[in-house]
Amino acid sequence: MVVIASRKEVAERAGVSEATVSRVLNNVGPLKEQTKERVLAAARELGYTPSSLARSFARRRSGNLGVIMPFLPKARLFSAYYFSEILSGIGSMAREEGYDLLMIFRDADEPLDYSELFRMRKVDACIVLGAKEEPGELEALRMLKREGHPFCLINQHFEGEGFHEVDADHIEGSRQAVQHLLDQGFRRIAFLNGPPAYSNSRDRLDGYTQALADAGLQLDPTLLYEGNFSRRSGAAAAKAIAGQLNRIEAVAVANDRMAIGLQQGLRELGLVADNMPAIIGYDDSDAAELAQPALSSVRVPFFRIGEIAAAKVLELQERNDSEPADAVIAVKLPTELVVRASSVKH
């Protein structure tokens, strides 16, 4: 059989990815009828027919894109802005490419073996959300890499490991937030961060430190507070921060949930808006505009991060043999500062 054109050429003619071409021609998974027609028309025009080997390989695929998430008892993950936006982006791209999503919740108390998902042919590729720097997690990811499975991390970086990852520039985002507070004339700026096991927490601390250094200010460890990204942890931090308001003028917070919890906690302690420190959050969730006062925040393109991660990890299956095996996907998207009433000097 003579193949006149390549799958890549068919994809370019139809305006879709090579993964979509493969799934249309091998009838794997749900696909939009319009997409099927475009691909089939392009294949006919170019005279492309997949080999029997390719067909056999395609039939062994599951048609599932796996999304690995942390299992947090009592936590409403799907209502959290961070997870809902990223999952919406992943789902949108997966649907476009003809894949179903398979949600896998990992329990911190159980041994992690992500490779088993591939060995049992449950998924064709996977995206890991909520990864953190723990020995079990790291070893499970290293095994995925050693076995050559297509996977991608979102919002987490493991220095020196060379994992595929899609993230936002949290160093610059945090720096912008603190620079905004400095521009308002604040100098004694506290920082409420998330756990250091997450690389984005460390990045935000780096951005905070960088902004202070640029302004000629030294880092004061007594102005550093830690929560767990939940609203409750922000409210709990309010008690400690309220006791230091004689020296704290403003607070940069590592996500909106903690920032809103901080606002609520300070109000419950009897502070009115005029007596509150300036507060700036991070994520620019839907709740930021509804906060009292409306919360300044750093906008992170979570939906787009999810879209890109899904597109990239599915492309990993379609890489040509000529492409270097060690080519690492490392995408970092810009953030945007959104200023509202909470951080403006009274």
Salt bridges, closest charged atoms under 4 A:
GLU18 OE1 - ARG7 NE 3.91
GLU45 OE1 - ARG13 NH1 2.61
GLU96 OE1 - LYS32 NZ 3.72
ASP113 OD2 - ARG119 NH2 2.92
GLU116 OE1 - ARG119 NH2 3.15
GLU133 OE1 - ARG202 NH2 3.13
GLU134 OE2 - LYS132 NZ 3.51
GLU137 OE1 - ARG106 NE 3.19
GLU139 OE2 - ARG146 NH2 2.85
GLU147 OE2 - ARG119 NH1 3.19
GLU147 OE1 - HIS149 NE2 2.86
GLU159 OE1 - HIS157 NE2 3.02
GLU161 OE2 - ARG142 NH2 2.65
GLU165 OE2 - HIS157 ND1 2.78
ASP167 OD1 - HIS170 NE2 3.01
GLU172 OE2 - ARG175 NH2 2.93
ASP220 OD2 - ARG247 NH2 2.86
GLU249 OE2 - ARG188 NH2 3.77
ASP283 OD1 - ARG204 NH2 3.89
ASP284 OD2 - ARG299 NE 2.70
ASP284 OD1 - ARG340 NH1 2.93
GLU307 OE1 - ARG304 NH1 3.06
GLU318 OE1 - ARG7 NH2 3.04
GLU318 OE2 - ARG61 NH1 3.20
GLU323 OE2 - ARG319 NE 3.47
GLU336 OE1 - ARG299 NH1 3.78
